[in-house]
């Protein structure tokens, strides 16, 4: 394989995405302002150690960027502590496990079969942690506060993890926080999916509701690079424990080019985050309601289907593959019969409620056996620029390759 073959594959991918409807709940598209940072010389450098006390020389401007990223995180999420070094949400979770638990200890989290993330279970086992499942209410499609509190009192886990990868509605943070304080459990909230909605003040605010720290990846509803953050109001020994757990325990170099990109994304969210998050929620509700009216079995009807970026309906790998052939990208949540949709990326492309209704019709017709690929291509062609950003750049550009 030659260099041109690599570029050819990248070009083919850009062409595919630009002519499709990207509805994967864990993805987004960054602005050109964010992407420019990827190509900076920061991507060649190391910055181990604390800001101003690096193991490597030549970090003067890297230090300034990291200080800025920390300050922007604190401002955006109204908190006093932030660690911007984790390079993924899973890494952020591992660092918090190390800071707040003993080896072979116990944590509690949302079951994977109801949308909990694998890093709350499989990844936790690398520290020898046993994860007990928080009871879940299918009726409300969220953690069951009463039964979860009973479990926490009985099991006394060192750490309780709220948040999930399938998250239609807020979790009962306030109710569970009281019991965690009573038994001495650390309450942590994995906001990976809803971070942009929290930043835009359109979802629950876990810090104000009683969690110790929030962990989150920064590339789902938050339209930044693929990395992560930990923030909260911890101080003293707890803050030092998290910092040490991140670096050197989980991260050596922390991908400095994407750190700069994260700082730019924070600036965008401070400027445009509220309007962006509001439109995401409006779009998700419009899509869910239209799908339901078309006869699709959408989860959460009794609560208005969704309060986040996600819509979930009954379906299997077969339905996922049918939609993919028609240029509509979704995913089946593992070990379930739930298809998960996220509207954050198409919202960033400028789509609103009318387009959501059109998408619902295309999904329904595709699942009934119609070929709607050209109609998908036509719809996508009218939304090719990034919105809610400092520039109006092309979202996808095959010509680069």
C-alpha positions, 0 to 999 in steps of 0.5 A: 500500500502506498501513501496515495492509498491511505489518502484515498481511504481518508477521502472516501471516508470524508465523501461518505460522511458528507453524504450521510446522516451521522446520528451516532450518540458518542460522536461530533464534528469539530470546527476548523478553529479546533482542528487547526490545533491538531496540526501544531508543533504541540503534537510533537512535544512532551510536557510531563510534570506540573505546569511550570515544573516540567521534566522537559524544557521548552514548555513555556507556551505549553504551560500557558495553554494548560493554565488556560484550559484549566481556567476555562474549564472552571469558568464553564462548569463553575467549579474550583478544581479541574484536571485537563490531562486525561486522554479519554473518558475511560482514562479519567474514570480509571484515575478517579478509581485509583484516587478514591478506592482501594485495590479489590474494593467495591463500586456501584454503577448503572448496569451496562444492559441499561446503558452503563459504560463498560469502564464502570465494570470491565475497566474497573476490574483492572484495579480488582474492583467489584462493581455492583449494579445500581437498580434501574427503573425501566418505567422512568429509564433512569437509576431507581433512587429508592432501591439504589439507596437501599443497595448503597446502605447495604453494600457500602461501596467506596465509590458510586458512579452515576451517568451512563452511555444511554442517558435519556433523563437526568439521574437522581443525584440529590437523593443518592448524594445524601445516602453516599454522604451518610455511608462515606461513599464518594459520588462521581458522575460520568458526564461523557454524553451530556457534558455539552448539555451541562455546559449549555445549562440544559441538563442537570448540574451534578456539581450543584446536586452533590457529586464529588467530581465529574468525569467526562470525555469531550467529544460527544455533546461537547464538540471538542477533540477526543480527550477528557476532563475531571472537575469538581470542588475538591481540594487538598488531599483529594485534589492531589490524589486525583492529580497524581492518579492522572499523571504519572499513574495513567498518563505520561504525555497528554496529547498537547495538540488536542489539549489546545483544541480542547481550550478552543472548544471551551471558548466556543461553548462559553460563547455558543453553548447555551443556544447549541444545547437548547437546539440539541434537546429540541431536536431530540424531542422532535425526532422522538415524537415523529418516530413514535407517530410513525409507529416506531417503538420509542423508549420513554414515552411516559416522560416525553421520550428524552431530555438529552441528545439521545433517542432510543427505540427498539431495534437490532443489528439488522435494523442498524445495518439497513439504516447504514446502507441508506446512509443513516448511522446509528448504533445498537447498544451492546447486549440489548435490543435498543438502537441509540441515536444522537442528534448533536452532530446534525444539530451542529450542522445547522439542522432543526426541528423540521429536518428532524421530522424529515429524518424520522420519515427517512428512518421509518421508510428505510426500515420498511424496506424502501431505498432512501439513500439518494434522499439522505444524500440530498438532505445532507448536501444542504448542511455541510458547514459547522455552526455554533463556532467562531468560523463557518468552515466545512464540516467534512472536506474530501478535497483535503486528501 
